[in-house]
C-alpha cells in the first residue's frame, strides 16, 4: 500500500461524506453539523500543507471524515447494497462534474476569486455554518458549477428542498464534494479505480482505523 493510496482514501472519504450528507439533508431537512463543518471548512483550505490538513489536520482528519470513511468501506466492499443508492449516485456525479470543471479553465479563476471573497466574509461570522456563509457558498455553486452542461439532480422531500436555507446547504455541501473530487483527481484518483483498485483502496481505508 502506498502513501498516495492513503491520501486518496482521505479525498474519497470526503466525496462520499458529501454525497451522504446531501442524501440525508434532502430527505430529512437536517444534517449533523459535526460532519458538515469540516466539509465546508475544506472549501476555504486552498493552500493546505497536506491532504490531512484540508480536513482538520493529522489528529482530527479521521474523526471529521468518519461518516465518509464508513460509507467508502461499504461502497468498495461487500456491503455495497447497504449504501443508499442516491449516495452512490451523488458520489459518482461529483467526480463526473469535477471532471467537467477541470475542462473549463475559465471557471477555475472565478471560483478562486469567490473563495477569496468568502474567506474575507468569514471574519465577520463565528462559523462557516452561519446562514450568510452558507448562502455565499451556495451562490458560488450557482454562479459556476450550475453553468456546466452536467448538473447534479438532487432527490428528496420537496417540503425541505423548497426551503431556501436547506437548498443553500445542499449546494454548499455539493461544493465541498467538488473540492474533495478535485483533491481525489489531483492525487491520481480516477473513476475506474473504484472498480479495479477497490482492494487497494479498502486496505488503505482499513489501515486508517
Rosetta constraint file for C-alpha pairs under 8 A:
AtomPair CA 1 CA 5 HARMONIC 6.68 0.50
AtomPair CA 1 CA 6 HARMONIC 7.77 0.50
AtomPair CA 1 CA 200 HARMONIC 6.70 0.50
AtomPair CA 1 CA 203 HARMONIC 7.46 0.50
AtomPair CA 1 CA 204 HARMONIC 6.69 0.50
AtomPair CA 2 CA 6 HARMONIC 6.67 0.50
AtomPair CA 3 CA 7 HARMONIC 6.28 0.50
AtomPair CA 4 CA 8 HARMONIC 6.07 0.50
AtomPair CA 4 CA 187 HARMONIC 6.88 0.50
AtomPair CA 5 CA 9 HARMONIC 6.25 0.50
AtomPair CA 5 CA 200 HARMONIC 7.47 0.50
AtomPair CA 5 CA 201 HARMONIC 6.40 0.50
AtomPair CA 5 CA 204 HARMONIC 6.33 0.50
AtomPair CA 6 CA 10 HARMONIC 6.76 0.50
AtomPair CA 6 CA 201 HARMONIC 7.64 0.50
AtomPair CA 6 CA 204 HARMONIC 5.20 0.50
AtomPair CA 6 CA 205 HARMONIC 7.09 0.50
AtomPair CA 6 CA 208 HARMONIC 7.96 0.50
AtomPair CA 7 CA 11 HARMONIC 6.75 0.50
AtomPair CA 7 CA 51 HARMONIC 6.34 0.50
AtomPair CA 7 CA 52 HARMONIC 7.78 0.50
AtomPair CA 7 CA 187 HARMONIC 7.24 0.50
AtomPair CA 8 CA 12 HARMONIC 6.05 0.50
AtomPair CA 8 CA 184 HARMONIC 5.76 0.50
AtomPair CA 8 CA 187 HARMONIC 6.06 0.50
AtomPair CA 8 CA 188 HARMONIC 7.63 0.50
AtomPair CA 8 CA 189 HARMONIC 6.47 0.50
AtomPair CA 8 CA 201 HARMONIC 7.94 0.50
AtomPair CA 9 CA 13 HARMONIC 5.78 0.50
AtomPair CA 9 CA 69 HARMONIC 7.95 0.50
AtomPair CA 9 CA 201 HARMONIC 6.49 0.50
AtomPair CA 9 CA 204 HARMONIC 6.77 0.50
AtomPair CA 9 CA 205 HARMONIC 6.17 0.50
AtomPair CA 10 CA 14 HARMONIC 6.35 0.50
AtomPair CA 10 CA 51 HARMONIC 7.31 0.50
AtomPair CA 10 CA 52 HARMONIC 7.27 0.50
AtomPair CA 10 CA 65 HARMONIC 7.81 0.50
AtomPair CA 10 CA 69 HARMONIC 7.93 0.50
AtomPair CA 11 CA 15 HARMONIC 6.34 0.50
AtomPair CA 11 CA 51 HARMONIC 7.78 0.50
AtomPair CA 11 CA 180 HARMONIC 5.22 0.50
AtomPair CA 11 CA 181 HARMONIC 6.79 0.50
AtomPair CA 11 CA 183 HARMONIC 5.91 0.50
AtomPair CA 11 CA 184 HARMONIC 5.06 0.50
AtomPair CA 12 CA 16 HARMONIC 6.32 0.50
AtomPair CA 12 CA 68 HARMONIC 7.86 0.50
AtomPair CA 12 CA 72 HARMONIC 7.21 0.50
AtomPair CA 12 CA 180 HARMONIC 7.03 0.50
AtomPair CA 12 CA 181 HARMONIC 7.26 0.50
AtomPair CA 12 CA 184 HARMONIC 6.26 0.50
AtomPair CA 13 CA 17 HARMONIC 5.99 0.50
AtomPair CA 13 CA 65 HARMONIC 6.45 0.50
AtomPair CA 13 CA 67 HARMONIC 7.91 0.50
AtomPair CA 13 CA 68 HARMONIC 4.32 0.50
AtomPair CA 13 CA 69 HARMONIC 4.80 0.50
AtomPair CA 13 CA 71 HARMONIC 7.54 0.50
AtomPair CA 13 CA 72 HARMONIC 5.81 0.50
AtomPair CA 14 CA 18 HARMONIC 6.14 0.50
AtomPair CA 14 CA 39 HARMONIC 7.28 0.50
AtomPair CA 14 CA 65 HARMONIC 6.33 0.50
AtomPair CA 14 CA 68 HARMONIC 5.68 0.50
AtomPair CA 14 CA 69 HARMONIC 7.81 0.50
AtomPair CA 14 CA 177 HARMONIC 6.81 0.50
AtomPair CA 14 CA 180 HARMONIC 5.65 0.50
AtomPair CA 15 CA 19 HARMONIC 6.28 0.50
AtomPair CA 15 CA 68 HARMONIC 7.26 0.50
AtomPair CA 15 CA 91 HARMONIC 5.94 0.50
AtomPair CA 15 CA 94 HARMONIC 7.40 0.50
AtomPair CA 15 CA 177 HARMONIC 5.07 0.50
AtomPair CA 15 CA 178 HARMONIC 7.61 0.50
AtomPair CA 15 CA 180 HARMONIC 5.37 0.50
AtomPair CA 15 CA 181 HARMONIC 6.05 0.50
AtomPair CA 16 CA 20 HARMONIC 6.02 0.50
AtomPair CA 16 CA 68 HARMONIC 4.99 0.50
AtomPair CA 16 CA 69 HARMONIC 7.67 0.50
AtomPair CA 16 CA 71 HARMONIC 6.36 0.50
AtomPair CA 16 CA 72 HARMONIC 6.27 0.50
AtomPair CA 16 CA 87 HARMONIC 7.21 0.50
AtomPair CA 16 CA 88 HARMONIC 7.72 0.50
AtomPair CA 16 CA 91 HARMONIC 5.63 0.50
AtomPair CA 16 CA 177 HARMONIC 7.95 0.50
AtomPair CA 17 CA 21 HARMONIC 6.05 0.50
AtomPair CA 17 CA 35 HARMONIC 7.78 0.50
AtomPair CA 17 CA 65 HARMONIC 6.91 0.50
AtomPair CA 17 CA 67 HARMONIC 5.89 0.50
AtomPair CA 17 CA 68 HARMONIC 3.87 0.50
AtomPair CA 17 CA 69 HARMONIC 7.60 0.50
AtomPair CA 17 CA 71 HARMONIC 7.35 0.50
AtomPair CA 17 CA 177 HARMONIC 7.95 0.50
AtomPair CA 18 CA 22 HARMONIC 6.21 0.50
AtomPair CA 18 CA 39 HARMONIC 7.24 0.50
AtomPair CA 18 CA 68 HARMONIC 7.62 0.50
AtomPair CA 18 CA 91 HARMONIC 7.68 0.50
AtomPair CA 18 CA 173 HARMONIC 5.81 0.50
AtomPair CA 18 CA 174 HARMONIC 6.53 0.50
AtomPair CA 18 CA 176 HARMONIC 6.76 0.50
AtomPair CA 18 CA 177 HARMONIC 5.13 0.50
AtomPair CA 19 CA 23 HARMONIC 6.26 0.50
AtomPair CA 19 CA 86 HARMONIC 7.96 0.50
AtomPair CA 19 CA 87 HARMONIC 5.01 0.50
AtomPair CA 19 CA 88 HARMONIC 7.28 0.50
AtomPair CA 19 CA 90 HARMONIC 5.15 0.50
AtomPair CA 19 CA 91 HARMONIC 5.22 0.50
AtomPair CA 19 CA 174 HARMONIC 7.60 0.50
AtomPair CA 19 CA 177 HARMONIC 7.13 0.50
AtomPair CA 20 CA 24 HARMONIC 6.15 0.50
AtomPair CA 20 CA 68 HARMONIC 7.57 0.50
AtomPair CA 20 CA 71 HARMONIC 7.86 0.50
AtomPair CA 20 CA 84 HARMONIC 8.00 0.50
AtomPair CA 20 CA 87 HARMONIC 5.09 0.50
AtomPair CA 21 CA 25 HARMONIC 5.94 0.50
AtomPair CA 21 CA 31 HARMONIC 6.62 0.50
AtomPair CA 21 CA 36 HARMONIC 7.44 0.50
AtomPair CA 21 CA 173 HARMONIC 7.38 0.50
AtomPair CA 22 CA 26 HARMONIC 5.92 0.50
AtomPair CA 22 CA 87 HARMONIC 7.77 0.50
AtomPair CA 22 CA 154 HARMONIC 7.84 0.50
AtomPair CA 22 CA 170 HARMONIC 5.81 0.50
AtomPair CA 22 CA 173 HARMONIC 6.68 0.50
AtomPair CA 22 CA 174 HARMONIC 7.38 0.50
AtomPair CA 23 CA 27 HARMONIC 6.48 0.50
AtomPair CA 23 CA 86 HARMONIC 6.31 0.50
AtomPair CA 23 CA 87 HARMONIC 5.89 0.50
AtomPair CA 23 CA 154 HARMONIC 7.87 0.50
AtomPair CA 23 CA 155 HARMONIC 7.78 0.50
AtomPair CA 23 CA 156 HARMONIC 7.45 0.50
AtomPair CA 24 CA 28 HARMONIC 5.96 0.50
AtomPair CA 24 CA 29 HARMONIC 7.57 0.50
AtomPair CA 24 CA 30 HARMONIC 7.32 0.50
AtomPair CA 24 CA 31 HARMONIC 6.64 0.50
AtomPair CA 25 CA 29 HARMONIC 4.76 0.50
AtomPair CA 25 CA 30 HARMONIC 5.08 0.50
AtomPair CA 25 CA 31 HARMONIC 5.58 0.50
AtomPair CA 25 CA 166 HARMONIC 7.49 0.50
AtomPair CA 25 CA 170 HARMONIC 7.17 0.50
AtomPair CA 26 CA 154 HARMONIC 7.25 0.50
AtomPair CA 26 CA 155 HARMONIC 6.56 0.50
AtomPair CA 26 CA 156 HARMONIC 4.52 0.50
AtomPair CA 26 CA 157 HARMONIC 6.07 0.50
AtomPair CA 26 CA 160 HARMONIC 6.67 0.50
AtomPair CA 26 CA 161 HARMONIC 6.12 0.50
AtomPair CA 26 CA 166 HARMONIC 7.93 0.50
AtomPair CA 26 CA 170 HARMONIC 7.50 0.50
AtomPair CA 27 CA 155 HARMONIC 7.88 0.50
AtomPair CA 27 CA 156 HARMONIC 4.60 0.50
AtomPair CA 27 CA 157 HARMONIC 5.09 0.50
AtomPair CA 27 CA 160 HARMONIC 7.43 0.50
AtomPair CA 28 CA 157 HARMONIC 7.30 0.50
AtomPair CA 28 CA 160 HARMONIC 7.18 0.50
AtomPair CA 29 CA 160 HARMONIC 5.12 0.50
AtomPair CA 29 CA 161 HARMONIC 7.44 0.50
AtomPair CA 29 CA 166 HARMONIC 6.39 0.50
AtomPair CA 30 CA 166 HARMONIC 7.79 0.50
AtomPair CA 31 CA 36 HARMONIC 7.29 0.50
AtomPair CA 32 CA 36 HARMONIC 6.23 0.50
AtomPair CA 33 CA 37 HARMONIC 5.66 0.50
AtomPair CA 34 CA 38 HARMONIC 7.38 0.50
AtomPair CA 34 CA 64 HARMONIC 7.18 0.50
AtomPair CA 35 CA 39 HARMONIC 7.09 0.50
AtomPair CA 35 CA 64 HARMONIC 6.14 0.50
AtomPair CA 35 CA 65 HARMONIC 6.95 0.50
AtomPair CA 35 CA 67 HARMONIC 7.10 0.50
AtomPair CA 36 CA 40 HARMONIC 6.44 0.50
AtomPair CA 36 CA 173 HARMONIC 7.64 0.50
AtomPair CA 37 CA 41 HARMONIC 6.02 0.50
AtomPair CA 37 CA 128 HARMONIC 7.02 0.50
AtomPair CA 37 CA 129 HARMONIC 6.60 0.50
AtomPair CA 38 CA 42 HARMONIC 6.06 0.50
AtomPair CA 38 CA 55 HARMONIC 5.82 0.50
AtomPair CA 38 CA 56 HARMONIC 6.86 0.50
AtomPair CA 38 CA 64 HARMONIC 6.19 0.50
AtomPair CA 38 CA 65 HARMONIC 7.99 0.50
AtomPair CA 39 CA 43 HARMONIC 7.11 0.50
AtomPair CA 39 CA 55 HARMONIC 7.15 0.50
AtomPair CA 39 CA 173 HARMONIC 7.13 0.50
AtomPair CA 39 CA 176 HARMONIC 5.61 0.50
AtomPair CA 39 CA 177 HARMONIC 7.77 0.50
AtomPair CA 40 CA 44 HARMONIC 7.59 0.50
AtomPair CA 40 CA 128 HARMONIC 6.71 0.50
AtomPair CA 40 CA 129 HARMONIC 7.81 0.50
AtomPair CA 40 CA 172 HARMONIC 7.09 0.50
AtomPair CA 40 CA 173 HARMONIC 6.81 0.50
AtomPair CA 40 CA 176 HARMONIC 5.78 0.50
AtomPair CA 41 CA 45 HARMONIC 6.77 0.50
AtomPair CA 41 CA 55 HARMONIC 7.63 0.50
AtomPair CA 41 CA 128 HARMONIC 6.66 0.50
AtomPair CA 42 CA 46 HARMONIC 7.95 0.50
AtomPair CA 42 CA 54 HARMONIC 5.34 0.50
AtomPair CA 42 CA 55 HARMONIC 5.94 0.50
AtomPair CA 42 CA 176 HARMONIC 6.77 0.50
AtomPair CA 42 CA 179 HARMONIC 7.36 0.50
AtomPair CA 43 CA 115 HARMONIC 7.57 0.50
AtomPair CA 43 CA 175 HARMONIC 7.39 0.50
AtomPair CA 43 CA 176 HARMONIC 5.66 0.50
AtomPair CA 43 CA 179 HARMONIC 6.13 0.50
AtomPair CA 44 CA 115 HARMONIC 6.32 0.50
AtomPair CA 44 CA 116 HARMONIC 7.95 0.50
AtomPair CA 44 CA 118 HARMONIC 7.98 0.50
AtomPair CA 44 CA 119 HARMONIC 6.49 0.50
AtomPair CA 45 CA 54 HARMONIC 5.75 0.50
AtomPair CA 48 CA 53 HARMONIC 5.70 0.50
AtomPair CA 48 CA 54 HARMONIC 5.76 0.50
AtomPair CA 49 CA 53 HARMONIC 6.38 0.50
AtomPair CA 50 CA 54 HARMONIC 6.91 0.50
AtomPair CA 51 CA 55 HARMONIC 7.49 0.50
AtomPair CA 52 CA 56 HARMONIC 6.56 0.50
AtomPair CA 52 CA 57 HARMONIC 4.89 0.50
AtomPair CA 52 CA 58 HARMONIC 5.60 0.50
AtomPair CA 52 CA 61 HARMONIC 5.78 0.50
AtomPair CA 53 CA 57 HARMONIC 3.91 0.50
AtomPair CA 53 CA 58 HARMONIC 6.72 0.50
AtomPair CA 53 CA 61 HARMONIC 7.43 0.50
AtomPair CA 55 CA 60 HARMONIC 7.43 0.50
AtomPair CA 55 CA 61 HARMONIC 5.17 0.50
AtomPair CA 55 CA 64 HARMONIC 6.79 0.50
AtomPair CA 55 CA 65 HARMONIC 7.62 0.50
AtomPair CA 56 CA 60 HARMONIC 5.22 0.50
AtomPair CA 56 CA 61 HARMONIC 5.11 0.50
AtomPair CA 56 CA 64 HARMONIC 7.18 0.50
AtomPair CA 57 CA 61 HARMONIC 5.47 0.50
AtomPair CA 58 CA 62 HARMONIC 7.87 0.50
AtomPair CA 60 CA 64 HARMONIC 5.91 0.50
AtomPair CA 61 CA 65 HARMONIC 6.16 0.50
AtomPair CA 62 CA 66 HARMONIC 5.81 0.50
AtomPair CA 62 CA 208 HARMONIC 7.58 0.50
AtomPair CA 65 CA 69 HARMONIC 6.11 0.50
AtomPair CA 66 CA 70 HARMONIC 6.21 0.50
AtomPair CA 67 CA 71 HARMONIC 6.37 0.50
AtomPair CA 68 CA 72 HARMONIC 5.95 0.50
AtomPair CA 69 CA 73 HARMONIC 6.16 0.50
AtomPair CA 69 CA 205 HARMONIC 7.04 0.50
AtomPair CA 70 CA 74 HARMONIC 6.38 0.50
AtomPair CA 71 CA 75 HARMONIC 5.99 0.50
AtomPair CA 71 CA 83 HARMONIC 6.86 0.50
AtomPair CA 72 CA 76 HARMONIC 6.02 0.50
AtomPair CA 73 CA 77 HARMONIC 5.68 0.50
AtomPair CA 73 CA 79 HARMONIC 7.95 0.50
AtomPair CA 73 CA 202 HARMONIC 6.26 0.50
AtomPair CA 73 CA 205 HARMONIC 6.95 0.50
AtomPair CA 74 CA 78 HARMONIC 6.63 0.50
AtomPair CA 74 CA 79 HARMONIC 4.69 0.50
AtomPair CA 74 CA 80 HARMONIC 5.15 0.50
AtomPair CA 74 CA 82 HARMONIC 7.19 0.50
AtomPair CA 74 CA 83 HARMONIC 6.65 0.50
AtomPair CA 75 CA 79 HARMONIC 6.51 0.50
AtomPair CA 75 CA 80 HARMONIC 4.37 0.50
AtomPair CA 75 CA 81 HARMONIC 7.84 0.50
AtomPair CA 75 CA 83 HARMONIC 6.40 0.50
AtomPair CA 75 CA 88 HARMONIC 7.65 0.50
AtomPair CA 76 CA 80 HARMONIC 6.57 0.50
AtomPair CA 76 CA 194 HARMONIC 6.98 0.50
AtomPair CA 76 CA 195 HARMONIC 7.94 0.50
AtomPair CA 76 CA 198 HARMONIC 5.70 0.50
AtomPair CA 76 CA 199 HARMONIC 7.80 0.50
AtomPair CA 76 CA 201 HARMONIC 7.92 0.50
AtomPair CA 76 CA 202 HARMONIC 6.63 0.50
AtomPair CA 77 CA 198 HARMONIC 7.58 0.50
AtomPair CA 77 CA 202 HARMONIC 7.12 0.50
AtomPair CA 79 CA 83 HARMONIC 7.29 0.50
AtomPair CA 83 CA 87 HARMONIC 6.99 0.50
AtomPair CA 83 CA 88 HARMONIC 7.15 0.50
AtomPair CA 84 CA 88 HARMONIC 6.67 0.50
AtomPair CA 85 CA 89 HARMONIC 6.22 0.50
AtomPair CA 86 CA 90 HARMONIC 6.04 0.50
AtomPair CA 86 CA 155 HARMONIC 7.84 0.50
AtomPair CA 87 CA 91 HARMONIC 6.13 0.50
AtomPair CA 88 CA 92 HARMONIC 6.28 0.50
AtomPair CA 89 CA 93 HARMONIC 5.96 0.50
AtomPair CA 90 CA 94 HARMONIC 6.01 0.50
AtomPair CA 90 CA 152 HARMONIC 7.26 0.50
AtomPair CA 91 CA 95 HARMONIC 6.50 0.50
AtomPair CA 91 CA 177 HARMONIC 7.97 0.50
AtomPair CA 92 CA 96 HARMONIC 6.20 0.50
AtomPair CA 92 CA 191 HARMONIC 7.83 0.50
AtomPair CA 93 CA 97 HARMONIC 5.94 0.50
AtomPair CA 93 CA 152 HARMONIC 6.39 0.50
AtomPair CA 94 CA 98 HARMONIC 6.04 0.50
AtomPair CA 94 CA 152 HARMONIC 7.66 0.50
AtomPair CA 94 CA 174 HARMONIC 7.47 0.50
AtomPair CA 94 CA 177 HARMONIC 6.28 0.50
AtomPair CA 94 CA 178 HARMONIC 5.83 0.50
AtomPair CA 94 CA 181 HARMONIC 6.52 0.50
AtomPair CA 95 CA 99 HARMONIC 6.31 0.50
AtomPair CA 95 CA 178 HARMONIC 7.21 0.50
AtomPair CA 95 CA 181 HARMONIC 5.29 0.50
AtomPair CA 95 CA 182 HARMONIC 7.84 0.50
AtomPair CA 95 CA 191 HARMONIC 7.31 0.50
AtomPair CA 96 CA 100 HARMONIC 6.48 0.50
AtomPair CA 97 CA 101 HARMONIC 6.26 0.50
AtomPair CA 97 CA 145 HARMONIC 7.95 0.50
AtomPair CA 97 CA 150 HARMONIC 6.41 0.50
AtomPair CA 97 CA 151 HARMONIC 7.37 0.50
AtomPair CA 97 CA 152 HARMONIC 7.89 0.50
AtomPair CA 97 CA 178 HARMONIC 7.52 0.50
AtomPair CA 98 CA 102 HARMONIC 6.20 0.50
AtomPair CA 98 CA 178 HARMONIC 5.72 0.50
AtomPair CA 98 CA 181 HARMONIC 6.20 0.50
AtomPair CA 98 CA 182 HARMONIC 6.19 0.50
AtomPair CA 99 CA 103 HARMONIC 6.68 0.50
AtomPair CA 100 CA 104 HARMONIC 6.71 0.50
AtomPair CA 100 CA 148 HARMONIC 7.35 0.50
AtomPair CA 100 CA 150 HARMONIC 7.63 0.50
AtomPair CA 101 CA 105 HARMONIC 7.51 0.50
AtomPair CA 101 CA 107 HARMONIC 7.31 0.50
AtomPair CA 101 CA 108 HARMONIC 7.54 0.50
AtomPair CA 101 CA 145 HARMONIC 7.33 0.50
AtomPair CA 101 CA 148 HARMONIC 7.56 0.50
AtomPair CA 102 CA 108 HARMONIC 7.89 0.50
AtomPair CA 104 CA 108 HARMONIC 7.13 0.50
AtomPair CA 105 CA 109 HARMONIC 7.53 0.50
AtomPair CA 106 CA 110 HARMONIC 7.18 0.50
AtomPair CA 107 CA 111 HARMONIC 6.34 0.50
AtomPair CA 107 CA 144 HARMONIC 6.59 0.50
AtomPair CA 108 CA 112 HARMONIC 6.26 0.50
AtomPair CA 109 CA 113 HARMONIC 6.22 0.50
AtomPair CA 110 CA 114 HARMONIC 6.28 0.50
AtomPair CA 110 CA 144 HARMONIC 7.67 0.50
AtomPair CA 111 CA 115 HARMONIC 6.10 0.50
AtomPair CA 111 CA 140 HARMONIC 7.10 0.50
AtomPair CA 111 CA 144 HARMONIC 7.01 0.50
AtomPair CA 112 CA 116 HARMONIC 6.31 0.50
AtomPair CA 113 CA 117 HARMONIC 6.38 0.50
AtomPair CA 114 CA 118 HARMONIC 6.18 0.50
AtomPair CA 114 CA 140 HARMONIC 6.48 0.50
AtomPair CA 115 CA 119 HARMONIC 6.05 0.50
AtomPair CA 116 CA 120 HARMONIC 6.38 0.50
AtomPair CA 117 CA 121 HARMONIC 6.33 0.50
AtomPair CA 118 CA 122 HARMONIC 6.16 0.50
AtomPair CA 118 CA 133 HARMONIC 7.27 0.50
AtomPair CA 118 CA 136 HARMONIC 6.70 0.50
AtomPair CA 118 CA 137 HARMONIC 7.36 0.50
AtomPair CA 119 CA 123 HARMONIC 7.26 0.50
AtomPair CA 120 CA 124 HARMONIC 7.98 0.50
AtomPair CA 121 CA 125 HARMONIC 7.34 0.50
AtomPair CA 121 CA 133 HARMONIC 7.58 0.50
AtomPair CA 122 CA 126 HARMONIC 7.49 0.50
AtomPair CA 122 CA 127 HARMONIC 7.13 0.50
AtomPair CA 122 CA 128 HARMONIC 6.66 0.50
AtomPair CA 122 CA 133 HARMONIC 6.96 0.50
AtomPair CA 125 CA 130 HARMONIC 6.74 0.50
AtomPair CA 125 CA 133 HARMONIC 7.88 0.50
AtomPair CA 126 CA 130 HARMONIC 7.26 0.50
AtomPair CA 127 CA 133 HARMONIC 7.96 0.50
AtomPair CA 128 CA 133 HARMONIC 5.56 0.50
AtomPair CA 128 CA 134 HARMONIC 6.96 0.50
AtomPair CA 129 CA 133 HARMONIC 6.47 0.50
AtomPair CA 129 CA 134 HARMONIC 6.28 0.50
AtomPair CA 130 CA 134 HARMONIC 6.31 0.50
AtomPair CA 131 CA 135 HARMONIC 6.05 0.50
AtomPair CA 131 CA 165 HARMONIC 7.22 0.50
AtomPair CA 132 CA 136 HARMONIC 6.21 0.50
AtomPair CA 133 CA 137 HARMONIC 6.29 0.50
AtomPair CA 134 CA 138 HARMONIC 6.00 0.50
AtomPair CA 134 CA 168 HARMONIC 5.98 0.50
AtomPair CA 134 CA 169 HARMONIC 6.12 0.50
AtomPair CA 134 CA 172 HARMONIC 6.18 0.50
AtomPair CA 135 CA 139 HARMONIC 6.00 0.50
AtomPair CA 135 CA 165 HARMONIC 7.74 0.50
AtomPair CA 135 CA 168 HARMONIC 5.55 0.50
AtomPair CA 135 CA 169 HARMONIC 7.80 0.50
AtomPair CA 135 CA 172 HARMONIC 7.89 0.50
AtomPair CA 136 CA 140 HARMONIC 6.27 0.50
AtomPair CA 137 CA 141 HARMONIC 6.42 0.50
AtomPair CA 137 CA 168 HARMONIC 7.80 0.50
AtomPair CA 137 CA 171 HARMONIC 7.53 0.50
AtomPair CA 137 CA 172 HARMONIC 5.29 0.50
AtomPair CA 137 CA 175 HARMONIC 7.42 0.50
AtomPair CA 138 CA 142 HARMONIC 6.32 0.50
AtomPair CA 138 CA 168 HARMONIC 5.03 0.50
AtomPair CA 138 CA 169 HARMONIC 7.08 0.50
AtomPair CA 138 CA 170 HARMONIC 7.86 0.50
AtomPair CA 138 CA 171 HARMONIC 4.96 0.50
AtomPair CA 138 CA 172 HARMONIC 4.84 0.50
AtomPair CA 138 CA 175 HARMONIC 7.70 0.50
AtomPair CA 139 CA 143 HARMONIC 6.06 0.50
AtomPair CA 139 CA 168 HARMONIC 7.94 0.50
AtomPair CA 140 CA 144 HARMONIC 6.16 0.50
AtomPair CA 141 CA 145 HARMONIC 5.30 0.50
AtomPair CA 141 CA 146 HARMONIC 6.25 0.50
AtomPair CA 141 CA 171 HARMONIC 6.31 0.50
AtomPair CA 141 CA 172 HARMONIC 7.14 0.50
AtomPair CA 141 CA 174 HARMONIC 7.99 0.50
AtomPair CA 141 CA 175 HARMONIC 6.14 0.50
AtomPair CA 142 CA 146 HARMONIC 4.91 0.50
AtomPair CA 142 CA 147 HARMONIC 7.26 0.50
AtomPair CA 142 CA 171 HARMONIC 7.82 0.50
AtomPair CA 143 CA 147 HARMONIC 6.80 0.50
AtomPair CA 144 CA 148 HARMONIC 7.40 0.50
AtomPair CA 145 CA 151 HARMONIC 7.85 0.50
AtomPair CA 146 CA 151 HARMONIC 6.35 0.50
AtomPair CA 156 CA 160 HARMONIC 7.92 0.50
AtomPair CA 156 CA 161 HARMONIC 7.07 0.50
AtomPair CA 157 CA 161 HARMONIC 6.30 0.50
AtomPair CA 158 CA 162 HARMONIC 5.72 0.50
AtomPair CA 159 CA 163 HARMONIC 7.07 0.50
AtomPair CA 160 CA 166 HARMONIC 6.37 0.50
AtomPair CA 160 CA 167 HARMONIC 7.99 0.50
AtomPair CA 161 CA 166 HARMONIC 5.94 0.50
AtomPair CA 161 CA 167 HARMONIC 5.54 0.50
AtomPair CA 162 CA 166 HARMONIC 7.48 0.50
AtomPair CA 162 CA 167 HARMONIC 6.72 0.50
AtomPair CA 163 CA 167 HARMONIC 6.15 0.50
AtomPair CA 164 CA 168 HARMONIC 6.07 0.50
AtomPair CA 165 CA 169 HARMONIC 6.26 0.50
AtomPair CA 166 CA 170 HARMONIC 6.19 0.50
AtomPair CA 167 CA 171 HARMONIC 6.35 0.50
AtomPair CA 168 CA 172 HARMONIC 6.05 0.50
AtomPair CA 169 CA 173 HARMONIC 6.08 0.50
AtomPair CA 170 CA 174 HARMONIC 6.21 0.50
AtomPair CA 171 CA 175 HARMONIC 6.16 0.50
AtomPair CA 172 CA 176 HARMONIC 6.41 0.50
AtomPair CA 173 CA 177 HARMONIC 6.21 0.50
AtomPair CA 174 CA 178 HARMONIC 6.28 0.50
AtomPair CA 175 CA 179 HARMONIC 6.38 0.50
AtomPair CA 176 CA 180 HARMONIC 6.33 0.50
AtomPair CA 177 CA 181 HARMONIC 6.09 0.50
AtomPair CA 178 CA 182 HARMONIC 6.01 0.50
AtomPair CA 179 CA 183 HARMONIC 6.33 0.50
AtomPair CA 180 CA 184 HARMONIC 6.14 0.50
AtomPair CA 181 CA 185 HARMONIC 6.25 0.50
AtomPair CA 182 CA 186 HARMONIC 6.11 0.50
AtomPair CA 183 CA 187 HARMONIC 6.13 0.50
AtomPair CA 184 CA 188 HARMONIC 6.56 0.50
AtomPair CA 184 CA 189 HARMONIC 5.01 0.50
AtomPair CA 184 CA 190 HARMONIC 7.67 0.50
AtomPair CA 185 CA 189 HARMONIC 4.71 0.50
AtomPair CA 185 CA 190 HARMONIC 6.34 0.50
AtomPair CA 189 CA 193 HARMONIC 6.75 0.50
AtomPair CA 190 CA 194 HARMONIC 7.54 0.50
AtomPair CA 191 CA 195 HARMONIC 7.83 0.50
AtomPair CA 192 CA 196 HARMONIC 6.18 0.50
AtomPair CA 192 CA 197 HARMONIC 7.75 0.50
AtomPair CA 193 CA 197 HARMONIC 4.63 0.50
AtomPair CA 193 CA 198 HARMONIC 6.59 0.50
AtomPair CA 194 CA 198 HARMONIC 5.43 0.50
AtomPair CA 197 CA 201 HARMONIC 6.22 0.50
AtomPair CA 198 CA 202 HARMONIC 5.95 0.50
AtomPair CA 199 CA 203 HARMONIC 6.13 0.50
AtomPair CA 200 CA 204 HARMONIC 6.29 0.50
AtomPair CA 201 CA 205 HARMONIC 6.16 0.50
AtomPair CA 202 CA 206 HARMONIC 6.12 0.50
AtomPair CA 203 CA 207 HARMONIC 6.14 0.50
AtomPair CA 204 CA 208 HARMONIC 6.66 0.50
AtomPair CA 205 CA 209 HARMONIC 7.26 0.50
